[in-house]
Amino acid sequence: MGAHKLRPLFRRRKSQPRHPAREHNFALPEALNPATKSLEMAQPEPSHLPRTVLIVDDSHDLVRVLASWLERRADRVFCAHSGKEAAAILRHNQVDVVVTDVLMPDGDGIELITSMRHSDKRPRLVAMSGGGRFMNAPNCLDLAQAAGANVCLQKPFTHLELFAAIDGHAA
């Protein structure tokens, strides 16, 4: 076998830049751009009334992110990781809005929504779902709406979508 020259699979034309990744001409969306303070928009507007919000999700990371978004706009936040924890918080605290996941292992969001449907001071109910093993997100959210949720958000969603749902500006 003679000396065999390896040829590159892709050849760069002389007119192409040497490092095309360094010479991109796209802009990151405002919410993802690290060069900007992405949550400056989350600062309270003059017309924003701080609300008391209960966030319920079995994902601790998601609860932490949602809580930080809401705290930056001056909302008071309670956090729970199951329907049972949420029910305990609701027994001792008055909240304006409940943001709950639909599918959770220990007391799901549908049970939580139906239990609050006949409450004296019924909070605004925001259901969120990314689906589960046996049910996709749109079906989960349809169930939540039938149970009495005011607004349904499909994961992933932006902080602006969450704010609109909490403030009553979302359909």
Legacy VTK file of the C-alpha trace (Angstrom):
# vtk DataFile Version 3.0
C-alpha trace
ASCII
DATASET POLYDATA
POINTS 171 float
0.000 0.000 0.000
1.363 3.292 -1.026
1.259 6.530 0.894
-2.308 7.628 0.803
-3.109 11.304 1.235
-6.033 12.059 3.533
-8.350 14.624 2.040
-10.659 16.697 4.163
-14.331 15.899 3.759
-15.182 19.542 3.369
-12.957 22.035 1.700
-13.036 25.673 2.540
-13.337 27.979 -0.384
-10.914 30.844 -0.378
-13.806 33.294 -0.296
-15.193 31.786 2.931
-14.105 33.220 6.258
-11.668 31.131 8.233
-13.901 30.849 11.321
-17.527 31.274 10.259
-18.843 30.665 13.775
-17.036 33.770 14.990
-18.502 35.945 12.270
-22.208 35.234 12.728
-24.815 37.863 12.013
-27.649 36.736 14.225
-28.892 38.149 17.484
-30.006 36.132 20.456
-33.569 36.715 21.599
-33.671 39.359 24.308
-34.569 36.812 27.005
-31.528 34.651 26.193
-28.933 37.316 25.535
-26.407 37.304 28.400
-25.228 40.770 27.393
-28.547 42.264 28.493
-30.313 42.004 31.775
-32.965 39.633 30.508
-35.374 40.191 33.343
-35.306 43.970 33.371
-38.714 43.609 31.750
-39.761 41.748 34.886
-39.381 44.831 37.056
-42.754 45.994 38.330
-44.585 48.397 36.102
-46.218 51.388 37.774
-49.624 49.738 37.301
-48.455 46.331 38.645
-49.989 45.355 41.947
-47.873 42.776 43.762
-49.677 39.476 44.095
-49.293 36.497 46.371
-48.537 33.490 44.173
-48.297 29.802 45.016
-46.121 27.799 42.602
-46.653 24.029 42.604
-44.415 21.691 40.598
-42.481 18.524 41.379
-39.436 19.959 39.550
-37.450 21.889 42.152
-35.423 23.646 39.439
-38.525 24.935 37.644
-40.069 26.156 40.906
-36.849 28.047 41.684
-36.781 29.720 38.249
-40.465 30.718 38.336
-40.099 32.048 41.887
-37.103 34.189 40.895
-39.059 35.653 37.959
-41.982 36.565 40.203
-39.881 37.888 43.079
-38.056 40.226 40.693
-41.344 41.874 39.873
-42.189 42.202 43.589
-44.694 39.353 43.930
-44.803 37.364 47.166
-44.162 33.689 46.406
-44.929 30.410 48.153
-43.479 27.185 46.747
-44.737 23.606 46.943
-43.585 20.425 45.247
-46.788 18.396 45.432
-50.526 18.847 45.623
-50.445 17.836 49.297
-47.842 20.500 50.154
-49.885 23.077 48.241
-53.061 22.166 50.149
-51.208 22.650 53.449
-49.953 26.077 52.346
-53.440 27.084 51.191
-54.969 26.110 54.567
-52.793 28.698 56.325
-52.290 31.415 53.691
-54.433 33.492 51.365
-53.079 33.586 47.796
-54.171 35.538 44.725
-52.869 33.090 42.120
-51.978 29.394 42.058
-49.612 28.260 39.277
-49.665 24.468 39.249
-48.276 21.634 37.198
-50.961 19.228 36.042
-49.070 15.946 36.496
-47.237 15.348 39.768
-46.585 12.124 41.642
-47.954 13.105 45.072
-51.308 14.827 44.562
-51.651 16.224 41.065
-52.738 19.632 39.807
-56.188 18.443 38.692
-57.032 17.455 42.287
-55.716 20.802 43.497
-57.731 22.754 40.921
-60.977 20.888 41.646
-60.498 21.321 45.417
-60.216 25.102 44.965
-63.106 25.396 42.542
-65.610 25.886 45.381
-63.357 27.908 47.675
-64.761 31.095 49.244
-61.882 33.226 48.001
-61.036 31.344 44.830
-57.587 32.333 43.533
-56.797 32.673 39.855
-55.755 29.206 38.675
-52.948 28.826 36.136
-52.241 25.266 34.973
-48.987 24.344 33.272
-47.868 21.110 31.681
-45.224 19.605 29.472
-47.105 16.340 29.246
-46.232 13.049 30.806
-45.535 9.447 30.077
-49.130 8.570 29.230
-50.647 11.912 28.252
-49.420 14.762 26.048
-49.420 18.398 27.150
-52.513 19.581 25.219
-54.614 16.778 26.740
-53.319 17.592 30.228
-54.193 21.236 29.774
-57.660 20.378 28.410
-58.292 18.376 31.598
-57.086 21.285 33.725
-59.359 23.722 31.923
-62.331 21.382 32.332
-61.486 21.125 36.046
-61.608 24.913 36.400
-58.231 26.434 35.501
-58.467 30.029 34.291
-55.381 29.845 32.060
-53.256 26.994 30.707
-49.584 27.274 29.764
-47.707 24.630 27.811
-44.102 24.152 28.933
-41.728 25.625 28.044
-43.018 29.184 28.321
-41.412 32.599 28.790
-41.555 34.867 31.813
-43.750 37.264 29.831
-46.273 34.490 29.133
-46.306 33.624 32.830
-46.819 37.271 33.822
-49.685 37.643 31.347
-51.339 34.498 32.697
-51.011 35.679 36.300
-52.173 39.223 35.535
-55.177 38.047 33.548
-53.972 39.215 30.120
-53.713 35.735 28.625
-56.548 33.899 26.946
LINES 1 172
171 0 1 2 3 4 5 6 7 8 9 10 11 12 13 14 15 16 17 18 19 20 21 22 23 24 25 26 27 28 29 30 31 32 33 34 35 36 37 38 39 40 41 42 43 44 45 46 47 48 49 50 51 52 53 54 55 56 57 58 59 60 61 62 63 64 65 66 67 68 69 70 71 72 73 74 75 76 77 78 79 80 81 82 83 84 85 86 87 88 89 90 91 92 93 94 95 96 97 98 99 100 101 102 103 104 105 106 107 108 109 110 111 112 113 114 115 116 117 118 119 120 121 122 123 124 125 126 127 128 129 130 131 132 133 134 135 136 137 138 139 140 141 142 143 144 145 146 147 148 149 150 151 152 153 154 155 156 157 158 159 160 161 162 163 164 165 166 167 168 169 170
